[in-house]
Amino acid sequence: MLPTFDPRDTEAGSRILEDITSNAGHIQEQVLEEILTKNASTDYLKSFLNGHSDKGLFKNKVPVVDYEDIKIYIDRIALDGEPSRILTNESITELLISSGTSGGKQKWIPKTAEEGERRAFFFCLLATVQNRYLHGLNDGKALFFVLINPDIHTPGGLVLRTSTASEIKNRKDRYPEVIMCEDTNQSLYSQLLCGLVQRDAIVSIGTFFASGLQRIIKFFEEHWQEMSSNIRTGQMSDWITDPKCKRTVSLILSKQMPDLADSIDLVCQEKSWEGIIKKIWPRTKYVQAIITGSMAQYIPALEFYTGRLPVVSPAYVSSEACIGINFKPLCNPYDVSYTLIPNMAYYEFIPIGNHEDPNCTNSKDAHLKDHIVDLANVKIGQHYELLITTCTGLYRYRMGDILLVTGFHNITPQFKFVQRRNVVLSIDTDKTTEQDLQNAVTIAMHILEPLGFFLLDYSSYADTSSIPGHYVLFWELQLRPNDDTPELDQVKMEKCCSLVEQSLDQEYKLLRNQSNTIGPLEVRVVKQGSFNVLMDFYVSQGTSLNQYKTPKNIKSEKAIEILDSRVVGKFYSREVPNQVS
């Protein structure tokens, strides 16, 4: 039974946090016992445990699985309408859709009513931490952008939603009506317009991912003149037709406000949009967005647009479970660690040696279970792949996330999100991971940063249309003084290509040097707004704008065509990368 408390009662919430982090090992054993007691008779667990709920038997007999291993069970429930007890003895109320843009394909994750209560408890704990450390939030209003997609129903009768839409639609009374609008452009426009009218009351800005906040800024850049006109005349644009948007905005935009429009024009007409967030919303104290893992690439852009306001990366949450909370929300964005909350799920960890490729950890390896450790036995400085077991039907499930243990709060480990367990580029025997690529791009950008450039976004694909094949990176660059057509120096761009190659692993260098299996790496610079167009494409295919993450490995031919059609410069590595003997 989860304790209940008012999230505004910081002392009560803090006591609960101290209690559960001081007894993490015991709580974890209770969580596993509860899961097994409830679900030992399910078709899935019964095939391994014969109806028993013994924890030792679970660790010895139940295999480590990927999504593809359990997809057949989820499909039987979602598509064929078979009962939930195939996986869980709790009734599955809906399916949560993962983004599908980081791992390559969408996943359907079961959710139950009890899991909804568990998530509500988690967010109460999160509110406790934020109320404790983020002062001044109650002195004004938070402008937090939320966008939802229409529900989808499976043939088996279940609703498919993102975790965000699930939270909002199950607790409609807690959210403004404009958020319920399922037309993302109308909703975003209306939310921004409301934020502009109330600009002097806003004390924090946020959205779910750093990439989303960058998208919102670009949307504002495209529409600010129209919004200013709405404010000046007191009339909303005719293309905003959704009743929810119209009702919400009409309550706020009730009169002509020419002085406010003039002040917005004055800021937005400046040549550079550096610090635009702070200039438009001058009372803003914090910006909130997830900036860990692949989102770290957006930190320089956020620093540019926010005027270096503190960026709070609040929590580690996924479609599978709510996992960790950042207990130091005002830390440097590159130093964010999350404290695991031990009563959200049962956690196990596969050690990853610093010399190992995490993508080589084989879920079918009979010896894999021999190396798994529980939460109480992780070690500082060690990398692990996270496994979770939940009441919703996930058992020893590979999240695909690689975590680095950075410390402990009481006896509960704290982790830095390092990368996802996925290869983004591959030719022949080379397998370049997301983290490998991000590190290489970051190093290469050191060439351009002194010239005033920063990287807005990037992606890649393996071009095997010719022999030898080669890796192609798409970069969207911006100068600190706004410039739609920045001049690119051929020599420096070629040096960037070479630095990316030099920063990749030995296998890549071997294939480039000795066997000519991989050709010179190519960087294609695309014009401003290209990655917004790419995002629009993925959203049109069903991806939630809230959950969207730029895919670091593009497999869709249409997506490649979108970026290729906007290329303004192509550059190749002119140097063969050095091998370390």
C-alpha positions in Angstrom: 0.0 0.0 0.0 1.4 3.3 -1.0 1.3 6.1 1.6 -0.9 9.1 0.8 0.0 12.7 1.4 -0.7 16.2 0.1 2.1 17.1 -2.4 2.0 20.7 -1.0 3.0 19.3 2.4 6.8 19.3 1.8 7.7 18.0 5.2 5.4 15.0 4.9 6.7 14.2 1.4 10.3 14.6 2.5 9.7 12.1 5.4 8.3 9.6 3.0 11.3 10.1 0.6 13.7 9.6 3.4 11.9 6.5 4.6 11.7 4.7 1.3 15.3 5.5 0.3 16.5 4.3 3.7 14.7 1.0 3.3 15.1 0.4 -0.5 16.4 -3.2 -0.3 13.5 -4.3 1.9 10.9 -2.4 -0.2 12.3 -4.0 -3.4 11.8 -7.5 -1.9 8.2 -6.5 -0.9 7.5 -5.2 -4.4 8.8 -8.5 -6.1 6.8 -10.6 -3.6 3.6 -8.6 -4.3 4.1 -9.0 -8.1 4.7 -12.7 -7.9 1.9 -13.4 -5.5 -0.6 -11.5 -7.7 0.6 -12.9 -11.0 2.1 -16.4 -10.5 -1.0 -17.9 -12.1 -0.8 -15.9 -15.3 -0.1 -17.8 -18.5 3.3 -16.1 -18.9 4.7 -16.8 -15.4 3.1 -20.2 -15.0 5.1 -21.4 -18.0 8.3 -20.8 -15.9 7.2 -21.1 -12.3 4.4 -23.7 -12.5 2.2 -21.5 -10.3 4.7 -20.9 -7.6 5.6 -17.4 -6.3 9.1 -18.1 -4.9 11.5 -15.2 -5.5 14.5 -17.5 -5.8 12.7 -19.5 -8.4 11.8 -16.3 -10.3 15.4 -15.2 -10.5 16.5 -18.7 -11.6 13.8 -19.6 -14.1 12.3 -16.4 -15.6 14.3 -15.3 -18.6 15.6 -11.8 -19.5 13.5 -10.5 -22.4 13.2 -7.8 -25.0 10.0 -6.3 -26.2 9.9 -8.7 -29.1 9.8 -11.6 -26.7 6.6 -10.4 -25.0 5.0 -8.8 -28.0 3.1 -12.0 -28.9 1.4 -11.8 -25.5 0.5 -8.1 -25.8 -0.8 -8.7 -29.3 -3.1 -11.5 -28.1 -4.6 -9.0 -25.6 -4.6 -5.9 -27.8 -5.5 -7.4 -31.2 -7.3 -10.7 -30.4 -9.2 -9.5 -27.3 -7.8 -12.3 -25.0 -8.0 -11.6 -21.3 -5.4 -9.6 -19.4 -4.5 -12.7 -17.3 -2.2 -13.8 -20.0 0.3 -11.4 -18.5 -1.2 -9.9 -15.4 -4.1 -10.6 -13.0 -4.8 -6.9 -12.9 -7.2 -5.7 -15.6 -5.3 -3.9 -18.3 -7.2 -0.6 -18.8 -5.2 0.9 -21.7 -1.9 0.5 -23.6 0.8 3.2 -23.4 2.6 3.9 -26.7 6.4 4.5 -26.6 7.7 7.3 -28.8 9.1 5.0 -31.5 11.7 7.6 -32.5 14.6 6.6 -30.3 14.4 2.8 -30.5 13.1 2.6 -34.1 9.6 1.3 -33.5 6.7 1.9 -31.2 6.0 -0.4 -28.3 2.6 -1.0 -26.6 3.1 -1.2 -22.8 0.2 -2.4 -20.6 -1.3 -0.1 -18.0 -3.6 -0.9 -15.1 -5.6 1.2 -12.6 -3.1 0.3 -9.9 -0.3 1.5 -12.1 -2.1 4.8 -12.5 -2.2 5.2 -8.7 1.5 4.3 -8.5 2.3 7.0 -11.1 0.1 9.6 -9.2 2.2 8.8 -6.0 5.4 9.3 -8.0 4.4 12.7 -9.2 3.4 13.7 -5.6 7.0 12.8 -4.6 8.3 14.8 -7.5 6.3 17.8 -6.4 7.8 17.5 -3.0 11.3 17.8 -4.4 10.4 20.7 -6.6 8.6 22.6 -3.9 11.7 22.1 -1.6 14.3 23.3 -4.1 12.6 25.5 -6.7 11.7 28.6 -4.8 9.2 31.2 -6.2 7.1 28.8 -8.2 4.0 29.7 -6.2 4.6 33.4 -6.9 3.2 33.2 -10.4 2.1 30.8 -13.1 3.9 27.9 -14.9 3.7 27.8 -18.7 4.1 24.1 -19.4 3.3 23.0 -22.9 1.3 19.8 -23.3 0.1 18.4 -26.6 -2.0 15.2 -27.0 -2.9 13.0 -29.9 -6.4 11.4 -30.6 -7.0 8.1 -29.0 -6.6 4.9 -31.0 -8.5 1.7 -30.3 -7.1 -1.7 -30.9 -9.2 -4.5 -32.4 -9.3 -6.0 -29.0 -11.0 -3.0 -27.5 -8.2 -1.3 -25.6 -7.2 2.4 -25.9 -3.7 3.3 -27.2 -2.4 6.5 -25.7 0.9 8.1 -24.8 1.7 8.2 -21.1 1.1 12.0 -21.2 -2.4 11.6 -22.8 -3.2 8.9 -20.3 -2.4 11.1 -17.3 -4.4 14.1 -18.8 -7.4 12.2 -20.0 -7.8 10.3 -16.7 -7.5 13.5 -14.7 -9.3 16.1 -16.9 -10.3 18.2 -14.0 -6.7 19.1 -13.2 -5.8 20.6 -16.6 -6.9 23.6 -18.7 -9.3 22.8 -21.5 -6.9 24.0 -24.2 -4.7 21.0 -23.5 -7.5 18.6 -24.5 -7.3 19.9 -28.1 -6.0 17.1 -30.4 -5.0 19.4 -33.2 -1.3 20.1 -32.2 -0.9 23.3 -34.2 -4.1 24.9 -32.8 -3.3 23.7 -29.3 0.3 25.0 -29.4 -0.7 28.3 -30.9 -3.4 28.8 -28.3 -1.1 27.8 -25.4 1.6 30.3 -26.6 -1.0 33.0 -27.1 -2.3 32.6 -23.5 1.3 32.6 -22.3 2.0 35.9 -24.1 -1.1 37.6 -22.7 0.0 36.6 -19.2 3.7 37.1 -19.8 4.2 39.1 -16.6 2.7 36.3 -14.5 4.9 33.5 -15.8 7.7 32.3 -13.5 8.6 28.9 -15.2 8.5 27.5 -18.7 8.6 23.9 -19.6 7.7 20.9 -21.7 8.7 17.2 -21.5 11.8 17.0 -23.6 14.5 19.5 -24.5 13.9 18.8 -28.2 10.2 19.8 -27.7 11.1 23.1 -26.2 13.4 23.9 -29.1 10.5 23.1 -31.4 8.2 25.4 -29.5 10.6 28.2 -29.8 10.8 27.7 -33.6 7.0 27.6 -33.8 6.9 30.9 -31.9 9.5 32.3 -34.3 7.2 31.5 -37.2 3.9 32.8 -35.6 4.8 35.6 -33.2 3.7 38.4 -35.6 0.3 36.8 -35.9 0.0 36.3 -32.2 1.0 39.9 -31.6 -1.7 41.0 -34.0 -4.3 38.9 -32.1 -3.2 40.7 -28.9 -3.3 44.1 -30.5 -6.9 43.6 -31.8 -8.2 41.4 -29.1 -9.3 38.9 -31.8 -8.1 35.4 -32.3 -7.1 34.1 -35.8 -9.9 32.6 -37.8 -8.0 29.3 -38.4 -8.3 28.5 -34.7 -11.6 26.7 -34.8 -11.3 24.1 -32.1 -14.0 25.0 -29.4 -11.7 24.1 -26.5 -9.0 26.5 -27.8 -11.5 29.3 -28.5 -13.2 29.0 -25.1 -9.8 29.0 -23.2 -8.3 31.9 -25.2 -11.5 34.0 -25.0 -11.3 34.1 -21.2 -7.8 35.6 -21.4 -7.9 37.6 -24.7 -10.9 39.7 -23.8 -9.8 43.1 -25.0 -7.4 45.0 -27.2 -3.9 45.3 -25.7 -1.8 47.4 -28.1 0.9 48.2 -25.4 1.5 44.5 -24.8 1.7 43.8 -28.5 4.2 46.7 -28.9 6.4 45.2 -26.1 6.3 41.7 -27.8 7.2 43.2 -31.2 10.2 45.1 -29.7 11.7 41.9 -28.3 10.9 39.6 -31.3 12.2 42.1 -33.9 15.7 42.0 -32.5 18.3 40.4 -34.9 19.3 37.7 -32.4 17.0 35.6 -30.4 19.6 34.9 -27.8 17.8 34.9 -24.4 14.4 35.1 -26.0 12.7 33.1 -23.3 13.9 35.5 -20.6 13.1 38.5 -22.6 9.5 37.5 -23.4 8.8 36.1 -20.0 11.0 38.3 -17.8 10.0 36.8 -14.4 11.0 33.2 -15.5 13.2 31.6 -12.9 13.5 28.1 -14.4 13.1 26.1 -17.5 11.9 22.5 -17.2 12.7 19.7 -19.7 14.4 16.3 -19.8 18.0 17.0 -20.9 19.7 13.6 -20.2 20.7 10.9 -22.7 20.3 12.0 -26.3 18.6 15.2 -25.1 22.0 16.5 -23.8 22.8 17.6 -27.4 20.1 20.4 -27.0 21.7 22.0 -23.9 23.8 24.6 -25.9 20.7 25.6 -27.8 18.6 25.9 -24.6 21.3 28.0 -23.0 21.2 30.3 -26.0 17.5 30.7 -26.2 16.9 30.9 -22.4 19.7 33.3 -21.5 21.3 30.6 -19.4 18.4 30.2 -17.1 18.6 27.1 -14.9 17.3 24.0 -16.8 15.6 21.5 -14.5 15.6 17.9 -15.7 13.0 16.6 -13.1 12.5 12.9 -13.5 13.3 9.6 -15.3 10.0 8.4 -16.6 9.1 6.0 -19.4 6.0 4.2 -20.8 7.1 1.2 -18.8 7.4 2.8 -15.4 8.1 6.0 -13.4 11.7 5.2 -12.2 13.7 8.1 -10.7 13.6 11.6 -9.4 16.4 14.3 -9.7 17.0 15.2 -6.0 19.2 18.2 -7.1 17.1 19.9 -9.7 19.3 23.0 -9.9 22.5 21.0 -10.7 24.5 21.6 -13.8 22.5 20.1 -16.7 25.4 17.8 -17.6 25.6 16.4 -14.1 21.9 15.3 -13.7 21.5 12.0 -11.7 18.2 10.4 -10.8 17.5 8.6 -7.5 15.5 5.4 -8.1 12.2 5.2 -6.3 12.1 1.6 -4.9 8.4 1.1 -4.7 7.6 1.8 -8.4 8.8 -1.5 -9.8 11.3 -4.3 -9.1 14.7 -3.3 -10.6 17.6 -5.6 -11.6 20.9 -4.6 -13.3 23.1 -6.2 -15.9 26.7 -5.0 -15.4 28.3 -3.5 -18.5 32.1 -3.5 -18.4 33.7 -0.2 -19.6 35.5 -2.2 -22.3 32.3 -3.9 -23.5 29.8 -3.0 -26.2 26.4 -2.9 -24.4 24.7 -3.9 -27.7 26.5 -7.3 -27.5 24.8 -8.4 -24.3 22.6 -11.2 -25.6 19.3 -11.7 -23.9 19.3 -15.4 -25.0 22.6 -16.1 -23.3 22.0 -18.8 -20.7 24.7 -17.3 -18.4 23.3 -13.8 -18.5 21.2 -14.4 -15.3 24.4 -15.3 -13.4 25.6 -11.7 -13.7 22.5 -9.8 -12.8 22.6 -7.9 -9.5 19.8 -6.3 -7.5 19.4 -2.7 -6.4 21.2 -3.2 -3.1 24.4 -4.5 -4.8 25.2 -2.0 -7.5 28.5 -0.2 -7.3 29.5 3.5 -7.8 31.2 4.0 -11.1 29.8 0.9 -12.8 27.6 0.9 -15.9 24.5 -1.3 -15.9 21.6 -2.1 -18.3 18.3 -1.7 -16.5 15.8 -4.6 -16.1 12.3 -4.0 -14.7 9.6 -6.2 -13.4 6.1 -4.7 -12.9 2.6 -5.6 -11.9 1.4 -4.7 -15.4 3.0 -7.8 -17.0 6.6 -6.9 -17.7 9.0 -9.5 -16.2 12.8 -9.0 -16.3 12.2 -6.7 -19.2 15.2 -4.9 -20.8 14.5 -1.2 -20.8 17.3 -0.7 -23.3 18.8 2.0 -21.0 22.4 2.1 -19.9 22.9 3.8 -16.5 26.0 4.9 -14.6 25.9 4.7 -10.8 27.0 8.1 -9.5 26.2 7.8 -5.8 23.6 6.9 -3.2 20.9 8.8 -1.3 20.7 6.9 2.0 21.0 3.3 0.7 19.3 4.0 -2.6 21.5 4.2 -5.8 21.5 7.3 -8.0 22.1 6.9 -11.7 23.1 9.1 -14.6 21.3 8.1 -17.8 24.1 7.4 -20.3 22.6 6.0 -23.5 20.1 3.6 -25.0 21.1 0.1 -25.9 20.8 0.6 -29.6 23.1 0.7 -32.6 22.4 3.8 -34.8 24.9 3.1 -37.6 26.2 -0.1 -39.0 28.1 -1.2 -42.0 29.8 -4.6 -42.2 31.0 -5.4 -38.7 31.0 -1.8 -37.4 28.3 -1.0 -34.9 28.3 2.7 -33.8 26.0 3.4 -30.8 24.0 6.5 -30.1 26.4 7.5 -27.4 29.4 6.9 -29.7 27.9 9.2 -32.3 26.8 11.9 -29.9 30.3 12.0 -28.3 31.9 12.2 -31.8 29.6 15.0 -32.9 30.2 17.0 -29.7 33.9 16.8 -30.2 33.7 17.9 -33.9 31.5 20.9 -33.0 34.5 22.3 -31.0 35.8 23.4 -34.5 32.7 25.5 -35.2 31.8 26.9 -31.8 34.5 29.6 -31.8 32.9 30.9 -35.0 29.6 31.4 -33.2 27.9 28.2 -34.5 25.9 25.8 -32.4 24.2 22.6 -33.4 20.4 22.7 -33.4 19.9 19.1 -34.3 21.4 16.1 -36.2 20.7 12.7 -37.5 22.4 10.0 -39.6 22.0 7.0 -41.9 24.3 4.4 -43.5 24.4 5.1 -47.2 25.0 1.8 -48.9 23.9 2.9 -52.4 27.5 2.8 -53.6 30.6 0.7 -52.8 32.0 1.2 -50.3 29.1 2.4 -48.2 29.6 5.4 -45.8 28.0 7.2 -42.9 26.0 10.4 -43.6 25.3 12.9 -40.9 22.7 15.7 -41.3 23.5 18.8 -39.3 21.3 21.8 -38.7 23.5 24.7 -37.7 22.8 28.2 -36.4 24.9 31.2 -35.8 24.3 33.1 -32.5 23.3 36.2 -34.4 20.3 34.8 -36.3 21.3 34.0 -39.9 19.2 31.8 -42.2 22.1 31.2 -44.6 25.3 30.9 -42.5 28.5 30.8 -44.6 30.3 27.5 -44.2 34.1 27.2 -44.3 35.1 24.2 -46.5 38.3 23.4 -44.7 36.8 23.6 -41.2 33.8 21.5 -42.2 36.1 18.8 -43.6 38.0 19.0 -40.4 34.7 18.3 -38.5 34.1 15.2 -40.7 37.6 14.0 -39.8 37.2 14.6 -36.1 33.9 12.6 -36.1 35.7 9.7 -37.7 38.7 10.0 -35.3 36.3 9.9 -32.3 34.7 6.6 -33.4 35.8 3.2 -32.2 38.7 1.0 -33.4 36.4 -1.2 -35.5 35.3 1.7 -37.6 38.9 2.9 -38.0 40.0 -0.6 -39.0 37.3 -0.8 -41.7 38.2 2.7 -43.0 42.0 2.1 -43.0 42.8 -1.5 -43.9 39.9 -3.0 -45.8 38.3 0.0 -47.4 34.9 -1.4 -46.3 33.6 2.0 -45.2 34.1 5.2 -47.2 34.8 8.7 -46.0 32.2 10.1 -43.6 30.0 12.8 -45.0 28.3 15.7 -43.2 25.3 17.3 -45.0 24.3 20.7 -43.6 20.6 21.4 -44.0 18.9 24.8 -44.0 17.0 26.3 -41.0 13.8 24.5 -40.0 14.7 21.2 -41.6 14.4 19.1 -38.4 11.0 20.8 -37.7 9.9 19.5 -41.1 11.3 16.1 -40.2 9.4 16.1 -36.9 6.1 17.1 -38.7 6.6 14.0 -40.9 6.9 11.7 -37.9 4.0 13.3 -36.1 1.9 12.8 -39.2 2.8 9.1 -39.0 1.3 8.9 -35.4 4.2 10.0 -33.2 3.2 12.1 -30.2 4.7 15.6 -30.3 5.3 15.4 -26.5 7.3 12.2 -26.8 9.1 13.0 -30.1 12.9 12.5 -30.1 14.8 13.1 -33.3 15.8 9.7 -34.6 19.6 9.4 -34.6 19.4 6.7 -37.2 16.9 7.4 -40.1 15.6 4.3 -41.8 12.6 5.8 -43.5 13.4 6.7 -47.2 10.8 9.5 -47.0 12.5 11.0 -44.0 15.9 10.9 -45.7 14.3 12.5 -48.8 12.9 15.3 -46.6 16.4 16.2 -45.2 18.2 15.6 -48.6 15.9 18.1 -50.2 17.0 20.8 -47.8 20.8 20.3 -48.0 22.8 23.5 -48.4 26.3 22.0 -48.3 28.1 18.6 -48.5 31.4 17.9 -46.9 33.6 14.8 -46.6 36.5 13.6 -44.4 39.8 14.1 -46.2 41.9 12.3 -43.7 42.0 8.6 -42.8 41.5 8.2 -39.0 44.5 7.2 -37.0 44.4 3.8 -35.3 45.7 3.3 -31.8 48.0 0.3 -31.6 
